[in-house]
Amino acid sequence: MALRTICAGILLVLLSGCATSGAGTEGGCAAFRPIYTSRADMLTDGTAEQLLAHNLTGVQLCGWTPAR
């Protein structure tokens, strides 16, 4: 009986595996997107610096490219 339980446990572990692609595997890059502004936006210097830092981090970590 114990051997069957152990074999069933091993089988469950092998069948569950770890997903390497598909939904939920993109990490933080799936949750965040670049922030764009319009001409009508009124930004302070501090807000503009934070937006720039966010977008540059996205370029480095997620491979974001400029919008065309």
N, C-alpha and C positions, 0 to 999 in steps of 0.2 A: 504494500500500500504506500509506503514512504517513497519508494522508487517512482511510482506513478505520479505522486504529488510533485516530486522534484522535476521529473520530465515535463509535466504540465507547466510548472513555473518557468523552466528554461524555454519552452515553446512560446509562452506568452511574452517573455522578454525579447526573443528573436523576432516575433511577429510585430511587436509594437514599434521597434526600431526608433530611429531619430530622423525626423524630416529634414531634408537639406534643400528643398525647393518648394515653392507653392506659398499659399497664404500663411502669414504668420511667421515667416522665416527671414523677412527683410530687415529685422531689427529696428533701430530707431529711424532709419531712413524712410520707412513706410509711414511713420507717424507724423513726420515733419516735411514741410515743403518750403521753397523759397518765399520770401515776403517781397511783394512788389508794391510800389507806391504810384500814385497818380499825380498829375500836376496840381490837382485840387487839395492834396494833402498838405497840412501845415505841420512840419516836423521841427522839433527842437534839435539842437546839436547832439544832445545826449541820445535821443531816440534814433537819429540817423546813424550814430555810431553803433548802437545796439543792433539795428537792422543790418548794417554792413558786417558786423561780427557774426551774426547769425548766418547770413548768406555765404560768407567766406568759409565758415566752418562746414556748411553743407557742401561747398565745392570740394573741400579737402576730404571729408569723410564719406560723402555719398555720391560724389561725381556729378553734382548738379552742373548744368551748363546754362549760359545766359539765354534768356528768352529772345526769340527773333521776331 
